């Protein structure tokens, strides 16, 4: 099953990377799906593509260097390509189970086009099938967790320190009826650095499935 899902991720990654052109600055995601994006970009660089990449984690930065992808410092990008944990019909996302949600969102918001790459198992009718990661400052994190609990989430601290020196609370909300509203509520909690709700950021989603790649876009 894992091999099958990986083959679908690879298909979707290669589909998205076709859109990268010479001279572009490209946001590089973090996680298992992003690895296929890095490999596809490296293959095109070996064929002569000239780009610079903006990594969203120290792990991605190290892997990009291994693959020979030049890196930039400024986070403003022409295109950013990343995976997602959940994608709803409005192309709202849950991201961050790989631990890099803060930098991923900074790059996504700084990009002219944000493209998501997933296998078909990541498509959901409603966000909240799994856990919502929320990055919080270490100081007073228990108080922050109680505020999140008051919004209906059940937080559990992950055994991880992020690249930014923060904790991650993995929060079970169940089906999220109104993702934009929950995102706004979380934004108002002092101590929350960033959350994994990516609302209205994805320009398109490349979905790897057995029949090929399906590209999802919102109606214009």
TIMILO-741076 format. One line per field, with one value per residue (C-alpha): residue number from 1; residue in three letters; chain; x, y, z. Coordinates in Angstrom, 3 decimals, decimal comma. Example, Ala and Ser with C-alpha at 12.3 -4.5 7.8 and 13.67 -1.06 7.14 Angstrom:
2
num: 1 / 2
residu: ALA / SER
chaine: A / A
east: 12,300 / 13,670
north: -4,500 / -1,060
up: 7,800 / 7,140
END
This chain:
220
num: 1 / 2 / 3 / 4 / 5 / 6 / 7 / 8 / 9 / 10 / 11 / 12 / 13 / 14 / 15 / 16 / 17 / 18 / 19 / 20 / 21 / 22 / 23 / 24 / 25 / 26 / 27 / 28 / 29 / 30 / 31 / 32 / 33 / 34 / 35 / 36 / 37 / 38 / 39 / 40 / 41 / 42 / 43 / 44 / 45 / 46 / 47 / 48 / 49 / 50 / 51 / 52 / 53 / 54 / 55 / 56 / 57 / 58 / 59 / 60 / 61 / 62 / 63 / 64 / 65 / 66 / 67 / 68 / 69 / 70 / 71 / 72 / 73 / 74 / 75 / 76 / 77 / 78 / 79 / 80 / 81 / 82 / 83 / 84 / 85 / 86 / 87 / 88 / 89 / 90 / 91 / 92 / 93 / 94 / 95 / 96 / 97 / 98 / 99 / 100 / 101 / 102 / 103 / 104 / 105 / 106 / 107 / 108 / 109 / 110 / 111 / 112 / 113 / 114 / 115 / 116 / 117 / 118 / 119 / 120 / 121 / 122 / 123 / 124 / 125 / 126 / 127 / 128 / 129 / 130 / 131 / 132 / 133 / 134 / 135 / 136 / 137 / 138 / 139 / 140 / 141 / 142 / 143 / 144 / 145 / 146 / 147 / 148 / 149 / 150 / 151 / 152 / 153 / 154 / 155 / 156 / 157 / 158 / 159 / 160 / 161 / 162 / 163 / 164 / 165 / 166 / 167 / 168 / 169 / 170 / 171 / 172 / 173 / 174 / 175 / 176 / 177 / 178 / 179 / 180 / 181 / 182 / 183 / 184 / 185 / 186 / 187 / 188 / 189 / 190 / 191 / 192 / 193 / 194 / 195 / 196 / 197 / 198 / 199 / 200 / 201 / 202 / 203 / 204 / 205 / 206 / 207 / 208 / 209 / 210 / 211 / 212 / 213 / 214 / 215 / 216 / 217 / 218 / 219 / 220
residu: UNK / UNK / UNK / UNK / UNK / UNK / UNK / UNK / UNK / UNK / UNK / UNK / UNK / UNK / UNK / UNK / UNK / UNK / UNK / UNK / UNK / UNK / UNK / UNK / UNK / UNK / UNK / UNK / UNK / UNK / UNK / UNK / UNK / UNK / UNK / UNK / UNK / UNK / UNK / UNK / UNK / UNK / UNK / UNK / UNK / UNK / UNK / UNK / UNK / UNK / UNK / UNK / UNK / UNK / UNK / UNK / UNK / UNK / UNK / UNK / UNK / UNK / UNK / UNK / UNK / UNK / UNK / UNK / UNK / UNK / UNK / UNK / UNK / UNK / UNK / UNK / UNK / UNK / UNK / UNK / UNK / UNK / UNK / UNK / UNK / UNK / UNK / UNK / UNK / UNK / UNK / UNK / UNK / UNK / UNK / UNK / UNK / UNK / UNK / UNK / UNK / UNK / UNK / UNK / UNK / UNK / UNK / UNK / UNK / UNK / UNK / UNK / UNK / UNK / UNK / UNK / UNK / UNK / UNK / UNK / UNK / UNK / UNK / UNK / UNK / UNK / UNK / UNK / UNK / UNK / UNK / UNK / UNK / UNK / UNK / UNK / UNK / UNK / UNK / UNK / UNK / UNK / UNK / UNK / UNK / UNK / UNK / UNK / UNK / UNK / UNK / UNK / UNK / UNK / UNK / UNK / UNK / UNK / UNK / UNK / UNK / UNK / UNK / UNK / UNK / UNK / UNK / UNK / UNK / UNK / UNK / UNK / UNK / UNK / UNK / UNK / UNK / UNK / UNK / UNK / UNK / UNK / UNK / UNK / UNK / UNK / UNK / UNK / UNK / UNK / UNK / UNK / UNK / UNK / UNK / UNK / UNK / UNK / UNK / UNK / UNK / UNK / UNK / UNK / UNK / UNK / UNK / UNK / UNK / UNK / UNK / UNK / UNK / UNK / UNK / UNK / UNK / UNK / UNK / UNK
chaine: A / A / A / A / A / A / A / A / A / A / A / A / A / A / A / A / A / A / A / A / A / A / A / A / A / A / A / A / A / A / A / A / A / A / A / A / A / A / A / A / A / A / A / A / A / A / A / A / A / A / A / A / A / A / A / A / A / A / A / A / A / A / A / A / A / A / A / A / A / A / A / A / A / A / A / A / A / A / A / A / A / A / A / A / A / A / A / A / A / A / A / A / A / A / A / A / A / A / A / A / A / A / A / A / A / A / A / A / A / A / A / A / A / A / A / A / A / A / A / A / A / A / A / A / A / A / A / A / A / A / A / A / A / A / A / A / A / A / A / A / A / A / A / A / A / A / A / A / A / A / A / A / A / A / A / A / A / A / A / A / A / A / A / A / A / A / A / A / A / A / A / A / A / A / A / A / A / A / A / A / A / A / A / A / A / A / A / A / A / A / A / A / A / A / A / A / A / A / A / A / A / A / A / A / A / A / A / A / A / A / A / A / A / A / A / A / A / A / A / A
east: 0,000 / 2,817 / 4,524 / 1,268 / 0,721 / 4,322 / 3,897 / 0,815 / 2,691 / 5,498 / 3,060 / 1,500 / 4,895 / 6,142 / 2,920 / 3,378 / 7,079 / 6,320 / 5,100 / 8,511 / 10,365 / 13,893 / 14,770 / 12,011 / 12,380 / 10,621 / 9,279 / 10,287 / 7,966 / 8,689 / 7,647 / 7,332 / 5,486 / 7,870 / 10,719 / 9,290 / 9,086 / 12,752 / 13,727 / 11,731 / 13,288 / 16,789 / 16,197 / 15,174 / 18,178 / 20,442 / 18,751 / 19,551 / 16,759 / 18,012 / 16,134 / 16,720 / 14,789 / 13,452 / 13,345 / 10,658 / 12,725 / 16,292 / 15,597 / 14,496 / 17,470 / 19,905 / 18,160 / 18,073 / 21,816 / 22,365 / 20,401 / 22,209 / 19,302 / 20,634 / 19,027 / 17,854 / 17,492 / 14,477 / 11,239 / 9,344 / 8,793 / 7,297 / 5,818 / 5,728 / 5,048 / 4,198 / 2,187 / -0,835 / -2,347 / -5,966 / -7,634 / -11,335 / -13,554 / -12,844 / -9,079 / -8,650 / -5,894 / -4,557 / -0,764 / 2,010 / 2,038 / 5,648 / 6,426 / 7,198 / 3,854 / 5,112 / 7,757 / 5,469 / 2,788 / 5,259 / 6,469 / 2,935 / 1,744 / 4,837 / 4,389 / 2,731 / 1,265 / 0,934 / 0,528 / -0,338 / 0,701 / -1,150 / -2,235 / -5,988 / -6,177 / -5,659 / -8,954 / -11,636 / -15,225 / -14,507 / -11,285 / -10,642 / -10,456 / -7,075 / -5,198 / -4,661 / -1,080 / -0,694 / 2,735 / 2,953 / 5,668 / 7,155 / 6,447 / 2,970 / 2,104 / -0,263 / -2,326 / -2,346 / -3,515 / -6,399 / -7,492 / -7,472 / -9,464 / -12,031 / -12,489 / -13,323 / -9,900 / -8,219 / -4,494 / -1,585 / 2,002 / 4,201 / 7,660 / 9,335 / 11,007 / 10,431 / 13,151 / 11,842 / 12,282 / 8,569 / 6,272 / 3,578 / 0,185 / -1,630 / -5,308 / -8,338 / -11,269 / -13,320 / -15,105 / -14,380 / -17,645 / -16,159 / -12,382 / -12,014 / -13,790 / -11,638 / -8,506 / -9,509 / -10,198 / -6,799 / -5,093 / -6,459 / -4,900 / -1,734 / 0,908 / -0,224 / 2,591 / 0,816 / -1,707 / -2,037 / -5,210 / -4,216 / -7,293 / -7,645 / -3,956 / -3,863 / -4,096 / -4,449 / -4,064 / -2,385 / -3,906 / -2,115 / -4,524 / -4,423 / -5,791 / -3,213 / -3,073 / -6,200 / -5,756 / -8,259 / -8,925 / -11,625 / -14,116 / -13,094
north: 0,000 / 2,399 / 1,722 / 2,389 / 5,707 / 6,726 / 6,053 / 8,306 / 11,054 / 10,796 / 11,182 / 14,261 / 15,788 / 15,362 / 16,930 / 20,022 / 20,431 / 20,727 / 24,263 / 25,378 / 27,496 / 28,864 / 31,652 / 30,913 / 31,023 / 27,910 / 27,243 / 23,767 / 21,950 / 19,516 / 15,895 / 12,646 / 14,140 / 17,086 / 14,588 / 13,578 / 17,255 / 17,707 / 14,656 / 15,844 / 19,321 / 17,855 / 15,741 / 18,824 / 20,780 / 18,025 / 18,561 / 22,291 / 23,968 / 27,029 / 27,830 / 28,677 / 27,072 / 28,362 / 25,504 / 25,379 / 23,387 / 22,548 / 19,001 / 20,216 / 22,569 / 19,719 / 17,435 / 20,144 / 20,664 / 16,909 / 16,959 / 19,991 / 22,454 / 26,029 / 27,825 / 31,419 / 33,500 / 35,702 / 33,770 / 35,531 / 32,869 / 32,620 / 29,235 / 27,044 / 23,315 / 21,354 / 18,433 / 18,487 / 16,249 / 16,980 / 18,819 / 19,729 / 20,523 / 24,273 / 23,496 / 24,472 / 22,442 / 20,943 / 20,930 / 20,600 / 17,007 / 17,004 / 19,757 / 22,666 / 24,476 / 27,945 / 28,196 / 26,443 / 29,076 / 31,960 / 30,649 / 29,873 / 33,403 / 34,885 / 32,923 / 34,081 / 30,568 / 27,852 / 24,344 / 21,303 / 17,739 / 14,805 / 11,247 / 10,705 / 9,473 / 13,092 / 14,312 / 14,695 / 15,887 / 18,012 / 18,989 / 17,436 / 13,752 / 13,702 / 15,967 / 19,694 / 20,734 / 24,045 / 25,548 / 27,314 / 29,056 / 26,962 / 29,515 / 28,969 / 26,275 / 24,615 / 27,829 / 28,020 / 24,405 / 25,237 / 28,058 / 25,625 / 23,154 / 25,907 / 26,041 / 22,340 / 20,933 / 18,197 / 19,081 / 16,755 / 18,016 / 16,326 / 15,197 / 17,659 / 21,047 / 22,812 / 24,518 / 27,734 / 26,495 / 25,978 / 23,115 / 21,546 / 20,649 / 18,021 / 18,814 / 16,613 / 18,835 / 16,292 / 17,566 / 21,287 / 22,918 / 26,329 / 26,238 / 30,027 / 30,772 / 28,330 / 29,742 / 33,243 / 32,049 / 30,369 / 33,480 / 35,413 / 33,134 / 34,571 / 31,876 / 30,354 / 30,989 / 29,400 / 26,686 / 24,119 / 25,514 / 26,867 / 28,752 / 30,098 / 29,692 / 26,808 / 27,820 / 24,204 / 20,667 / 17,893 / 14,582 / 11,342 / 8,484 / 5,132 / 6,614 / 9,437 / 12,966 / 15,024 / 18,797 / 20,518 / 24,251 / 26,454 / 27,932 / 31,389
up: 0,000 / 0,880 / -2,454 / -4,289 / -2,495 / -3,135 / -6,849 / -6,861 / -4,999 / -7,526 / -10,427 / -8,862 / -8,045 / -11,608 / -12,904 / -10,722 / -11,469 / -15,195 / -14,412 / -13,151 / -15,722 / -16,091 / -13,702 / -11,205 / -7,435 / -6,137 / -2,651 / -1,509 / 0,862 / 3,675 / 4,092 / 2,197 / -0,778 / -0,998 / -1,387 / -4,766 / -5,762 / -4,865 / -6,884 / -9,906 / -9,704 / -9,384 / -12,499 / -14,464 / -13,165 / -14,483 / -17,856 / -17,772 / -15,753 / -13,863 / -10,645 / -7,012 / -4,190 / -0,879 / 1,673 / 4,378 / 6,879 / 7,778 / 6,612 / 3,173 / 2,991 / 3,608 / 1,120 / -1,579 / -1,223 / -1,541 / -4,797 / -6,196 / -5,977 / -5,497 / -2,557 / -2,106 / 1,059 / 0,232 / 0,785 / -2,036 / -4,698 / -8,168 / -7,349 / -4,235 / -4,410 / -1,273 / 0,020 / 2,315 / 4,959 / 4,036 / 1,142 / 1,163 / -1,871 / -1,479 / -1,621 / 2,013 / 3,613 / 6,790 / 6,759 / 9,288 / 10,419 / 9,209 / 11,719 / 9,350 / 9,165 / 10,146 / 7,435 / 4,966 / 5,487 / 5,257 / 1,897 / 0,688 / 1,464 / -0,173 / -3,392 / -6,579 / -7,034 / -4,406 / -5,821 / -3,729 / -4,525 / -2,953 / -3,520 / -3,652 / -0,037 / 1,136 / -0,350 / 2,339 / 2,355 / 5,428 / 7,178 / 10,583 / 9,678 / 11,409 / 13,810 / 13,291 / 14,168 / 15,992 / 16,678 / 20,051 / 22,051 / 24,831 / 27,564 / 28,985 / 26,453 / 28,929 / 29,113 / 25,328 / 25,194 / 27,527 / 25,222 / 22,299 / 24,399 / 24,876 / 21,110 / 21,006 / 20,217 / 22,222 / 22,207 / 22,821 / 22,788 / 20,221 / 21,317 / 18,966 / 18,995 / 15,675 / 13,638 / 15,211 / 18,797 / 19,453 / 20,454 / 18,303 / 19,739 / 17,682 / 18,157 / 17,530 / 16,528 / 14,637 / 11,522 / 11,178 / 10,130 / 9,333 / 8,708 / 8,105 / 11,387 / 13,361 / 11,716 / 12,835 / 16,406 / 16,610 / 15,238 / 18,228 / 20,867 / 22,377 / 22,367 / 19,082 / 16,617 / 13,635 / 12,847 / 10,100 / 8,521 / 5,104 / 3,944 / 0,408 / -0,435 / -2,918 / -6,575 / -7,647 / -6,331 / -8,333 / -7,256 / -8,076 / -8,719 / -10,479 / -13,712 / -13,747 / -12,347 / -11,777 / -11,324 / -9,060 / -9,348 / -7,908 / -10,379 / -11,558
END
